[in-house]
């Protein structure tokens, strides 16, 4: 059975972190973008991460941040993976000595094969996150047309953008991504997760995975 990895992003509270871990998340995301309602300070992220057990990936999300600011976060927070959502190039993403993924804001006319080619082979590149193109950064809880995704991309695909318990099984069956990433789709309010939605979301992924082996 293919197993789609699952990241719960925008963790701000201990109880949300515990719910995601209990439900079986593979990765947890911490947002270091001050304009986001899910922003956490490095000190707060370090507190939260102190409760994360082994073998769960701790991801830091940045948007067009200075290298000095990213370095300052890394001096305070133990992160396993960096996620870049802005206009960062491969050289910038690679400079921190950590594995990283790059977000693409998908819309008609974007050549995803050409976009991915800018990052293939760069030190540390670990995947391409596909999000909806909206004003600002992040998908804004919006889906995009999954048919815009080429059959074969040269990097592992992390599907994001408007995913929630009601559409996640369909999304996994349609795209067959390496991983999925959700934030607002499992929230009770902005920045506040809903434990039941997290459980239902992960169950939907597992149901879709089980169906792929039939």
JOWO-V891806 format. One record per backbone hydrogen bond with DSSP energy under -0.5 kcal/mol. CO is the residue of the C=O (numbers start at 1). NH is the residue of the N-H. Records with the same first field share a line. If there is no record, write none. Layout:
CO=NH, NH
//
This chain:
2=4
5=180
6=26, 27
7=9, 182
8=29
13=17
14=18
15=19
16=20
17=21
18=22
19=23
20=24, 25
21=24
26=57
27=8
28=59
29=11
30=32, 61
31=40
32=34
33=36
36=39
38=31
41=45
42=46
43=47
44=48
45=49
46=50
48=51
49=52
51=53
53=56
57=28, 59
58=80, 81
59=30
60=83
61=32
62=85
66=70
67=71
68=72
69=73
70=74
71=75
72=76
73=76, 77
77=79
80=99
81=60
82=101
83=62, 85
84=103
89=93
90=94
91=95
92=95
93=96
94=97
99=82
100=126, 127
101=84
102=129
104=106, 131
106=133
107=110
109=111
110=112
111=115
112=116
113=117
114=118
115=118
116=119, 120
119=122
122=125
124=100
127=102
128=130, 158
129=104, 131
130=160
131=106
132=134
139=142
144=146
145=148
146=149
148=150
156=128
157=159, 178, 179
158=130
159=181
164=167, 168
167=171
168=172
169=173
170=174
171=175
172=176
178=5
179=159
180=7
182=9
183=186
184=187
185=165
186=194
189=192
191=193
192=188, 189
193=195
194=198
195=199
196=200
197=201
198=202
199=203
200=204
201=205
202=206
203=207
204=208
205=209
206=210
207=211
208=212
209=213
210=213
211=214
//
